[in-house]
């Protein structure tokens, strides 16, 4: 276990006016294809988590998020077979632009208590109760 590389990935629960959360389905050809996840991605060298998330949300969804609109909610720590994932989850209720899938992914707006109906990567599953507590 000690030899596993630590991978830092940042994720966001975008919440709309109806208190639904956006999830994206990983497209074919990517690791864990077909599973649903919270938008986000890996940090690039020298990026802070918030900067990375703002960049990723623009690249993946075509929206612009201001840093003060990102609030840390919780985090996941999960040991996959070849690496250990550390993933802070931010919540965001305000952004500019229309959410548009820019990387061939399917999108779904889902009530927090229905997130378990969508197959997700193991690291994302422990985040669901925090969203249910906040939004239901």
N, C-alpha and C positions, 0 to 999 in steps of 0.2 A: 504494500500500500504506500510506503514512503517514497517510492520511485515514481509515483503518478504525477504527471504535470498538472499544475493548477491552471485552469482556464477561467478567465473572468469574462462573463457575458452579462450584458445589461438588458433588462426587459421592461416593458411598459404595459400597464393596464389602461388603455384608453377607455374612458367612460363617457357615454353620450347623455343627452338630456333625460332619456328614459331609464337611466341607470343600467344600461346594457354595456357589456365589456366586449371589445373587439379581440377576436382571435384569428390567426392566420394558419392555413394548412400548408405544411412544408411540401413544396413541389417535387415531382418525380426527379430523380437524379441526385437529390440531396440526401445526406444522412438523415435517418428517421423520416423519410418521405411518407406523406399521408397523415402524419400526426399533426394535431393542432397545437399552437403555441401562442404565447404573448409576443407581439412584435418587439424587435430589438436585434442585438447582435454583439459580436466581439468588439472589444476596445482595440483601437489602433494605437501604435506606439505614441506615447506622450499625451493621449487623450484622458480627460477626466470622464467618469461615467456619464455625467449629464451631457457633456459634449458629444460623446459617442451616441447616446440615445437620440439626441436632436438630429445628428447626421443620419442615423439608421432610419428614423421615422420619415425623414424626407426622401431618402433613397428608396425605401420599401413601399411607402404609402403616399408620397407626394404632399405631405403636410408640413407645415412650419410650426414648431413648438418653441415657445420662449422658456428659458431656463427656470424662471420663477413659477412656471405652471407645472413643473415636475416636483412631485412630493414623494420622498422615499416611504414605502409602505412596509416591506418585509424583504426577506431574501431566502434563497434556496441554496443548500450545500448538498451536493449529491456526487457520490463516487460511481462514475461509469467504469467500464472495464479498462479503458486505456488512459483516462484522465479524470481529474476531480473538477467538477463544475461549481463555481461560486457565482450566483446570479442575483444581484439586487433587483427588486421589482419596484418600480416607481408607478405612481398613479397620475394620470393627467386627464383633466376635464375640459381644458381649453386649448384649442389649436386653430390655425388658419389653413384654409383650403379644404377641398373635398377628399376624403379618404378614398384612395384609388389603388388597386393592386398593381404594382409596377414590376413585379418579378415573377409573374405567372402564378401567383398563389391565390387560392380561394380565401375569401374573408367571410366572417360571420359575426354579427352582433348578438350576444348571448347574455341572458340573465345569469347572474353569479351562481344561483342555485341550480342552473342547468349546465354549467361548465363540465361537470363530471360525465355528461352524456357524450362528450367528444373525446376520442382517444388522444392522449397527450403524452409527451415525453415524461419519464419518471420524475425528472427534476421539477417539472411544472405543477404536478399534482398537489404537493404540500402547500402551494400558494393559494389554492382555491378557498380553503376555509377563511383566510384573511379577507378575501374579497367578499365572501358571503357575509361575514361579520360587519364589514363596512357598508355594504350596499343593500342588504336585505332587512 
